[in-house]
Amino acid sequence: MVNPELLEILRCPACVKEKTALLTLTRETWLVCQDCGRKYPIKDDIPVMLIDEGDKWISTAAEALPVPPPQA
């Protein structure tokens, strides 16, 4: 589980300069940007906050995200 205090300060790296970039914890293993819809996996309790990683899942519906996220 990711520390709740960390979740409060994390922002989408693609949106943070222009928008609020707030992230929502989804399915206990994903962070979803409320602005752009990028989805960042949480692997081994560590959020993978790379824009390229968020881009991979942008067109996947939140309810269709794999749990747990793929490791590769």
C-alpha positions as CSV (number, residue, x, y, z in Angstrom):
1,M,0.0,0.0,0.0
2,V,1.3,3.4,-0.9
3,N,1.6,5.9,1.9
4,P,-1.5,8.2,2.0
5,E,0.7,11.2,2.6
6,L,2.6,10.5,-0.6
7,L,-0.7,10.1,-2.5
8,E,-1.7,13.6,-1.4
9,I,1.4,15.2,-3.0
10,L,1.8,13.2,-6.2
11,R,0.7,14.8,-9.4
12,C,0.6,13.7,-13.0
13,P,4.0,14.6,-14.5
14,A,2.4,15.4,-17.9
15,C,-0.1,17.9,-16.5
16,V,1.5,19.4,-13.5
17,K,2.7,22.6,-15.2
18,E,-0.7,23.6,-16.7
19,K,-3.4,21.9,-14.6
20,T,-4.2,20.6,-11.2
21,A,-2.9,17.1,-12.2
22,L,-4.7,15.4,-9.3
23,L,-4.4,11.7,-9.2
24,T,-7.1,9.2,-8.0
25,L,-6.2,5.9,-6.5
26,T,-8.1,3.3,-8.6
27,R,-8.3,-0.5,-8.0
28,E,-5.7,-0.1,-5.2
29,T,-2.9,-0.4,-7.8
30,W,-3.3,2.5,-10.3
31,L,-3.2,6.3,-10.1
32,V,-5.4,8.0,-12.7
33,C,-5.0,11.6,-13.7
34,Q,-8.2,13.5,-13.4
35,D,-7.1,15.9,-16.2
36,C,-5.6,13.8,-19.0
37,G,-6.7,10.3,-18.1
38,R,-3.2,8.8,-18.0
39,K,-2.9,5.8,-15.7
40,Y,0.2,5.1,-13.7
41,P,0.7,1.6,-12.2
42,I,1.8,1.0,-8.6
43,K,4.3,-1.8,-8.6
44,D,5.7,-3.2,-5.3
45,D,4.1,-0.3,-3.5
46,I,6.0,2.2,-5.7
47,P,4.1,4.5,-8.1
48,V,5.7,4.4,-11.6
49,M,5.3,8.1,-12.5
50,L,6.8,8.0,-16.0
51,I,4.8,9.8,-18.8
52,D,5.6,6.9,-21.2
53,E,4.1,4.5,-18.7
54,G,1.0,6.6,-18.3
55,D,0.6,6.9,-22.1
56,K,0.5,3.0,-22.4
57,W,-2.8,2.9,-20.5
58,I,-4.5,6.2,-21.5
59,S,-7.1,4.5,-23.7
60,T,-7.8,1.7,-21.2
61,A,-10.9,2.2,-19.1
62,A,-10.2,2.3,-15.4
63,E,-12.4,-0.8,-14.7
64,A,-10.4,-2.7,-17.4
65,L,-6.9,-2.1,-15.9
66,P,-5.1,-5.3,-14.9
67,V,-4.7,-6.0,-11.2
68,P,-1.9,-6.4,-10.4
69,P,-0.3,-4.2,-13.0
70,P,2.1,-6.1,-15.4
71,Q,5.7,-6.1,-14.2
72,A,7.4,-5.8,-17.6
